[in-house]
Amino acid sequence: MGEGTSTLKLYTFKLSHFYGVQYVSYMDQGKSRMKSTGTSNKKLAEKSRLEIEENQQRRKNGLEPVLKIESILLCDFIDIYLEDRKRLEKAHRTITTDEYALKRLMTYTGDVALNTIDDNLIRKYRDHKLQQIKPTSLAIELRTLKAAFSWAVGKPGKKYLRRNPFKQKDLTPATKNRKIPLCFSPEEKKHFFCRDRQ
C-alpha cells in the first residue's frame, strides 16, 4: 500500500457508559487520522464513513469534496435537533436551554429556510437582542445557537448548512470580564415560554 493511500475503518469510541459515538479512523499520506461521525447510529455512521472515503479520493485526484446540502425549515430543524439531543441523553436543563434559544431566534426570523440565515441576519438579531437582554444572557443564547448550527454543518449524511453564521468574528457581546453562566435561569425560561404560548 502506497504512502498516500487512505484506508478507512469504523469503530466505537465510548464517551460514557450511556452511549457510544462512532468514529472513522484512516491513514492519510502516511498519518493516522480520526474523525467523529457525530452519531451512535451504525447505519448513519457507515454513510458518513463512505462520504469521508469518497472525499479523500476526490482530494487525492485534486477535486473539491462533495458537500450535499438539504433544505429544511427552521421549525423542522428545531424538532430534529432537539430529538437528537434527547437521543444522546443530554440533561433536561440543557435541552430546554437549546429549545429556548432556538425558539427565540425563530420568533425574530420567522419559520424560514435554515440556509437563508446568514451572517448579516445574525448580526441584526444580535443587535436586536442587545436592546432587550443583558450581554451575559445574550452570550449564552449565541453560544447555544452556535452549537446547534455547528450540528447542522457537521451532522452525518446530508448537511443542512455549508457554514455556521454564528462562528463569525466578534459576534458575542463583551461581558466586562464576567463569567458567563452555562444556561438561562429558570425565571428567564419561564418568562419566554409563557410569552410564547400567548
VEXKE-514245 format. One record per atom (N, C-alpha, C, CB): residue in three letters; x, y, z. Coordinates in steps of 0.2 Angstrom, whole numbers, plus 5000, padded with zeros to 4 digits. Glycine has a CB too. Example, Ala and Ser with C-alpha at 12.3 -4.5 7.8 and 13.67 -1.06 7.14 Angstrom:
2
ALA506649725039;ALA506249785039;ALA506649845039;ALA505749785045;SER506449895035;SER506849955036;SER506450005039;SER507049975029;
This chain:
198
MET500449945000;MET500050005000;MET500450065000;MET499550005006;GLY500350114995;GLY500750174995;GLY500650225001;GLY500650204988;GLU501150265001;GLU501150315007;GLU500550355007;GLU501750355007;GLY500250375001;GLY499750425000;GLY499050385000;GLY499750454994;THR499050315001;THR498450285001;THR498050295007;THR498550204999;SER497350305007;SER496950305013;SER496550245014;SER496550375012;THR496550215019;THR496150155021;THR495750175027;THR496550095022;LEU495050165027;LEU494650195032;LEU494250135036;LEU494050235029;LYS494250135042;LYS493850085046;LYS493450125051;LYS494350035049;LEU492850085053;LEU492450115058;LEU492450085065;LEU491650105055;TYR492550125070;TYR492550095077;TYR492150135082;TYR493250075079;THR492050105088;THR491650145093;THR492150175098;THR491050105096;PHE492050245099;PHE492450275104;PHE491950285110;PHE492850335102;LYS492050255116;LYS491550265121;LYS491650335125;LYS491550205126;LEU491150375124;LEU491250445128;LEU490950435135;LEU490850495124;SER490450385136;SER490250375143;SER489850305143;SER489750435145;HIS489650285148;HIS489350225149;HIS488550225146;HIS489350195156;PHE488350285144;PHE487650295142;PHE487650285134;PHE487450365144;TYR488150305130;TYR488150305123;TYR488850305120;TYR487750365120;GLY488850275114;GLY489550275111;GLY489450325104;GLY489750205109;VAL489950355102;VAL489950395096;VAL490450355091;VAL490250465097;GLN490250355085;GLN490650315080;GLN491150365077;GLN490150295074;TYR491750345077;TYR492250375074;TYR492550345068;TYR492850395079;VAL492850375063;VAL493150345057;VAL493950355058;VAL492950375051;SER494350305058;SER495050315058;SER495350295051;SER495350265063;TYR495850325049;TYR496050315042;TYR496850345042;TYR495650345037;MET497150315037;MET497850345035;MET497850395030;MET498350285034;ASP498150445031;ASP498150495025;ASP498850525025;ASP497650555027;GLN499150505019;GLN499850525017;GLN500250505023;GLN499850605016;GLY500150445025;GLY500650415030;GLY500450435037;GLY501350435028;LYS499950475038;LYS499750495045;LYS499150465047;LYS499750575045;SER499050445053;SER498450415056;SER498050475058;SER498650375062;ARG497350475056;ARG496950525057;ARG496250495060;ARG496750565051;MET495850535064;MET495250505067;MET494750565066;MET495350485074;LYS494150545064;LYS493650595063;LYS492950575066;LYS493550615056;SER492650615070;SER491950595073;SER491450595068;SER491750635079;THR490950545068;THR490450545063;THR489850585066;THR490150475061;GLY489850605073;GLY489350635077;GLY488750595078;GLY489150695073;THR488750535078;THR488250495079;THR488450425082;THR487850485073;SER487950395086;SER488050325088;SER487650275084;SER487750325096;ASN487350295079;ASN486950255075;ASN487450225069;ASN486350295071;LYS487450165069;LYS487950125065;LYS487850145057;LYS488050055066;LYS487150145055;LYS486950155048;LYS487150225046;LYS486250135047;LEU487050275050;LEU487150345049;LEU487950355049;LEU486850395054;ALA488250315053;ALA489050325054;ALA489350295048;ALA489250285060;GLU489050235045;GLU489350205039;GLU489250255033;GLU488950135038;LYS488650285033;LYS488550335027;LYS489150395028;LYS487850365028;SER489250415034;SER489750465035;SER490450435033;SER489750485042;ARG490650375034;ARG491250345033;ARG491350345025;ARG491250275035;LEU490850325022;LEU490850325014;LEU490950395011;LEU490250295011;GLU490650445014;GLU490750515012;GLU491450535013;GLU490250555016;ILE491750515019;ILE492450535020;ILE492850505016;ILE492650515028;GLU492750435014;GLU493150395009;GLU493150425002;GLU492950325009;GLU492550445000;GLU492450474994;GLU492850544993;GLU491650484992;ASN492750584998;ASN493050654998;ASN493850644999;ASN492850695004;GLN494050595002;GLN494850585002;GLN495050564995;GLN494950525007;GLN494650524992;GLN494850504985;GLN494850574980;GLN494350454982;ARG494350614981;ARG494250674977;ARG494850714978;ARG493550714979;ARG495050724985;ARG495650764986;ARG496250744983;ARG495750774994;LYS496350674983;LYS496850644980;LYS496950654973;LYS496850564981;ASN496350664970;ASN496350674962;ASN496250754961;ASN495750644959;GLY496350794966;GLY496450864965;GLY495750904965;GLY496850884959;LEU495150864967;LEU494550894966;LEU494250914973;LEU494050844964;GLU493750964973;GLU493450984979;GLU493050934982;GLU493051054978;PRO492950924989;PRO492450874992;PRO491750894990;PRO492550875000;VAL491350834990;VAL490650844988;VAL490350864995;VAL490350784985;LEU489950914995;LEU489550935001;LEU488850944999;LEU489851005003;LYS488450895001;LYS487750895000;LYS487350935005;LYS487450815000;ILE486950985003;ILE486551025007;ILE485851005006;ILE486751095006;GLU485450995012;GLU484750985012;GLU484351035014;GLU484650915016;SER483851065011;SER483451125013;SER483051095018;SER483151155007;ILE482951145024;ILE482551125029;ILE482251195032;ILE482851085034;LEU481651195034;LEU481351255038;LEU481651255045;LEU480651255038;LEU481751315048;LEU481951315055;LEU481551275060;LEU481951395057;CYS480951275059;CYS480451245064;CYS480651165064;CYS479751255063;ASP480751145058;ASP480851075057;ASP481551055060;ASP480851045050;PHE482051105058;PHE482751095061;PHE482751085069;PHE483151145059;ILE482351135072;ILE482251135079;ILE482051065082;ILE481851195082;ASP481551045079;ASP481250975081;ASP481750925080;ASP480650955077;ILE482150915075;ILE482650865073;ILE483250875078;ILE482850865066;TYR483450935079;TYR484050945083;TYR483850925091;TYR484251015083;LEU483250945093;LEU483150935100;LEU483050855101;LEU482450965102;GLU482750825096;GLU482650755096;GLU483350715097;GLU482250725090;ASP483850745093;ASP484550715093;ASP484850725100;ASP484950745088;ARG484650785103;ARG484950795110;ARG484650745115;ARG484850875111;LYS484050735114;LYS483750685119;LYS483950615118;LYS482950685118;ARG484050595111;ARG484350535110;ARG485050525113;ARG484450525102;LEU485450575113;LEU486150575116;LEU486050585124;LEU486550625113;GLU485450585127;GLU485350585134;GLU485650655137;GLU485650525137;LYS485650705133;LYS485850765136;LYS485350785142;LYS485850825131;ALA485650825147;ALA485250845153;ALA484650885150;ALA485650885157;HIS484050875154;HIS483450915153;HIS483550985153;HIS482950895158;ARG483951015157;ARG484151085158;ARG484451105151;ARG484551095164;THR484951065149;THR485251085143;THR484851085137;THR485851035141;ILE484351035136;ILE483851035131;ILE483351095131;ILE483450965131;THR483151115137;THR482651165137;THR483051235135;THR482351175144;THR483651235137;THR484051295135;THR484151305128;THR484751295138;ASP484251245124;ASP484351245117;ASP483651265114;ASP484451165115;GLU483051235117;GLU482451255114;GLU482251325115;GLU481851215117;TYR482451355121;TYR482351425122;TYR482651465117;TYR482551435129;ALA483351455116;ALA483751495112;ALA483551495104;ALA484451475112;LEU483351435102;LEU483151425095;LEU482451455094;LEU483151345093;LYS482051445099;LYS481351475098;LYS481351555098;LYS480851455103;ARG481851585102;ARG481951655102;ARG482151675095;ARG482451675107;LEU482651635092;LEU482851655085;LEU482251655080;LEU483451605083;MET481851605081;MET481351595076;MET480751645077;MET480951525077;THR480751675083;THR480251725084;THR480451795080;THR480251745092;TYR481151795080;TYR481351855076;TYR481351845068;TYR482151875078;THR481651785066;THR481751775059;THR481051745055;THR482251725058;GLY480651715059;GLY480051685056;GLY480251615054;GLY479751725050;ASP479851575052;ASP480051505050;ASP480351505043;ASP479351455050;VAL480951525043;VAL481251525036;VAL481751465035;VAL481751595036;ALA481951465029;ALA482451405027;ALA483051415031;ALA482551405020;LEU483351365034;LEU483951375038;LEU484451405034;LEU484151305041;ASN484551385028;ASN485151405024;ASN485051485022;ASN485251365018;THR484551515024;THR484451585022;THR484651625028;THR483751605021;ILE484851595034;ILE485051635040;ILE485851645039;ILE484951595046;ASP486051705037;ASP486751715035;ASP487051765041;ASP486751745029;ASP487651785039;ASP488051825044;ASP487651895046;ASP488751845041;ASN487451925040;ASN487051985041;ASN486451985045;ASN486952015034;LEU486051935044;LEU485451925048;LEU485651915056;LEU485051865045;ILE486151875057;ILE486351855064;ILE486651915067;ILE486851805064;ARG486951965064;ARG487152025067;ARG486652065069;ARG487652055062;LYS486152075064;LYS485552115066;LYS485152085072;LYS485052115059;TYR485152015072;TYR484751985078;TYR485151995084;TYR484751905077;ARG485851995084;ARG486252015090;ARG486152085092;ARG486952005088;ASP486052135087;ASP485952205089;ASP485252215092;ASP486052245083;HIS484752175089;HIS484052175091;HIS484052155099;HIS483652135087;LYS484352095100;LYS484352065107;LYS484652105112;LYS484551995107;LEU485152145110;LEU485552185115;LEU485152245117;LEU486152215111;GLN484652255114;GLN484152315116;GLN483652285121;GLN483752345110;GLN483652215122;GLN483152185126;GLN483452145132;GLN482752135122;ILE484052115131;ILE484352075137;ILE485052095138;ILE484252005135;LYS485252075144;LYS485952095146;LYS486452055141;LYS486152075153;PRO487052085140;PRO487552055136;PRO487751975139;PRO488252095136;THR487751965145;THR487951905148;THR487351855146;THR487951905155;SER486751875146;SER486151825144;SER486251815136;SER485551855146;LEU486351865132;LEU486451855125;LEU487051815123;LEU486551925122;ALA487551815127;ALA488151775126;ALA487951705127;ALA488751795131;ILE487551685131;ILE487351615132;ILE486951595126;ILE486951605139;GLU486451635124;GLU486051625119;GLU486451615112;GLU485551675118;LEU486951655111;LEU487351645105;LEU487751585105;LEU487751715104;ARG488051575111;ARG488451515112;ARG488051445110;ARG488751505119;THR487351445113;THR486951395112;THR486751385104;THR486251395116;LEU486651435101;LEU486451435094;LEU487051415090;LEU486151505092;LYS487651435092;LYS488251415088;LYS488351345088;LYS488851455091;ALA488151315094;ALA488251235095;ALA487751205090;ALA488151215102;ALA487151235090;ALA486551205086;ALA486751205079;ALA485951235087;PHE486951265076;PHE487151275069;PHE487751235067;PHE487251345068;SER488251225072;SER488851185071;SER488551105069;SER489351185077;TRP488051085073;TRP487751025072;TRP487451015065;TRP487251005077;ALA487151075063;ALA486851075056;ALA487451065050;ALA486451135055;VAL488051095052;VAL488551095047;VAL488851025047;VAL489051145049;GLY488950995053;GLY489350935053;GLY488950865054;GLY489850945059;LYS488350875054;LYS487950805055;LYS488050755050;LYS487150825055;PRO487950695052;PRO488150635047;PRO487650645041;PRO488050565051;GLY487850615035;GLY487450615030;GLY487350685027;GLY486750595031;LYS486850705024;LYS486750765021;LYS486750825026;LYS486050775017;LYS487050875024;LYS487150935029;LYS486550985028;LYS487850965028;TYR486451025033;TYR485951075032;TYR486251145031;TYR485551075039;LEU486851145032;LEU487251215031;LEU487951195028;LEU487251255037;ARG488251245024;ARG488851245022;ARG489351275028;ARG488951275016;ARG489151325031;ARG489551355036;ARG489051385042;ARG489951415033;ASN489351395047;ASN489051415053;ASN489051495054;ASN489251385059;PRO488451535053;PRO488451605053;PRO488651635061;PRO487851635051;PHE488551585065;PHE488751605072;PHE489451605074;PHE488351565077;LYS489851585069;LYS490651575070;LYS490951645068;LYS490851515067;GLN490651695066;GLN490951755063;GLN491251785069;GLN490451795060;LYS491851825067;LYS492251855072;LYS491851915076;LYS492851885069;ASP491951925082;ASP491651975086;ASP490951975087;ASP491952045083;LEU490651925086;LEU489851915086;LEU489651925094;LEU489651855083;THR489951885098;THR489751885105;THR489951955109;THR490151825109;PRO489451985112;PRO489552045115;PRO490052045121;PRO488852075117;ALA490352095122;ALA490852105128;ALA490452095134;ALA491252165128;THR490752055139;THR490352045146;THR490752075152;THR490251975147;LYS491252125150;LYS491552155156;LYS491952105160;LYS491152205160;ASN492252055157;ASN492652005161;ASN492251965166;ASN493152035165;ARG491551965166;ARG491151925170;ARG491051855167;ARG490451955171;LYS491051805171;LYS491051735169;LYS490351725167;LYS491151685175;ILE490251695161;ILE489651685158;ILE489351625160;ILE489651685150;PRO488751625163;PRO488451565166;PRO488251515160;PRO487751575169;LEU488151445162;LEU488151395157;LEU487451395153;LEU488251335160;CYS486951425157;CYS486251425154;CYS485851475157;CYS485951355154;PHE485251485154;PHE484751535156;PHE484451515163;PHE484151545152;SER484251565167;SER483951555174;SER483251525173;SER484051615178;PRO483051495178;PRO482351465177;PRO481851525176;PRO482151435183;GLU481951585179;GLU481551645178;GLU481551665171;GLU481751705183;GLU482151665168;GLU482151685161;GLU481751645156;GLU482851695158;LYS481851575157;LYS481451525153;LYS480751525154;LYS481751455155;LYS480551535160;LYS479851545162;LYS479551605158;LYS479651545169;HIS479851655159;HIS479651715155;HIS479551705148;HIS480151775157;PHE480051675145;PHE480051665137;PHE479451615135;PHE480651645135;PHE479451565139;PHE478951505137;PHE478251535138;PHE479151445140;CYS478151565143;CYS477451595145;CYS477251645139;CYS477451625152;ARG477751685137;ARG477551735132;ARG477451705126;ARG478151785132;ASP477851645124;ASP477751615118;ASP477051575117;ASP478351565117;ARG476751565123;ARG476151525122;ARG475551575122;ARG476051485128;GLN475651645123;GLN475151695122;GLN474951705115;GLN475351755125;
